[in-house]
Amino acid sequence: MTKWIEACGLDDIEPEDVLRFDHGGASFAIYRDPAGAFFATDGLCTHERVHLADGLVMGDQIECPKHNGRFNYKTGAALRAPVCVNLRIYPVRVAGDRVEIGLEETQ
């Protein structure tokens, strides 16, 4: 079952930008693409565990600030070395003026 967690406001992220969101001991990255749609991934690079919110968003890619590996933040796909493990992605919805991410509830 999915639990929806408020991550930020609609105006907290500009198009082609990323925002850090921490919840329940985990870190996430919330993105806004050039068209204004929102996406979410794990917040840490799969290579060296650096936070992706410090990286550079280009189109539908996030570049890690440490070694310049790249991911597609819409699919989680690892695109450029040194990253080779995909990011986990999360469902996102807009509720009023808030952005929410969907997390699986643990029982």
N, C-alpha and C positions, 0 to 999 in steps of 0.2 A: 504494500500500500504506500502511496506517495504522500508525504507530508510537505506542504508548501510553506517555505520560510521567506519572510520579507528580507530582501538583500539590500535594496537601495531605492531611492526615488528615481523617477523617469529622468529628471534633469540633473542627476548626479554624474551621469556619464555622457560625454559628448560623442557624436558619431566618430568612428575609428579610434576608440579609446578603450581602456580597460580599467577596472576598479577592483581592489582587493576586498574580499568579504570573508571574515572568520566566523565560524559557528561550530559549537560543540566539539572543540578541539581540532577541527579541520579548517583548512584554508582553501578558498575558491577564488576564481577570477571571473568577473562578470564583464562581458564585452558588449559593445554596441557597434553594429556594422554601418557602413556608409549610408545604407537605406534606412537606418533607424531601428532595425530589429535587434533583439537582445539574445545573448547566448551565455552559457556558463560551462566552465571546465574546472578540473582540479587546479588549485592555485600554484602548485609547485612544479617546476620543470622535472621531467622524468629522468634527466641526466644527472644533475647535481643538486636538485632540490632547492633551487633559487626561485623566489617568488616571481611569477610571470607578470604581475601588475607593475613591475619596474621595467618591463620590456617595451618593445615598440610594436604597435599595431599597424599593419599595412594591408588594406583590403580585408580579406578573410584569414589573415595569418597573424600570429603573434611570434615575435622574435625574442628568445631568451636573452636577458641582459648580460649573462656571464660568458657564454661561448657561442652566441649567435645561432644556436639551433632554432629551427622553426617548426611550428605546428599550425594546422588548419584548426582554428578554434570552433568552427561549425561542426566538424566531424571528429576532432581529436587526433587526426592523423599526423604522425611524425613525418616532416617533410624534408628536413635538411640536417645532416650530421652536425654535431655529434649525437643528437637525439635519435633514438631508434625504437623507443617504446611510446605508444600512443598515449594521449591524455584521456582521462575519463571525462565524458560530457554529461551534463545534467539538463533536464527539461526546464524551460523558463516560461513564465507567463506574466502578463501585465494585468494588475488588478487595480483599477483606478489610476492613481498617479504613482503606484509602487511597482517595483520589479520583484518577482518572487522566483525562487528556484525550488525544484522538486527534489526532495531527498527521500530515499527509501527508509521507512520506519523499521526500527529493529524491535523485535518482540522480547 
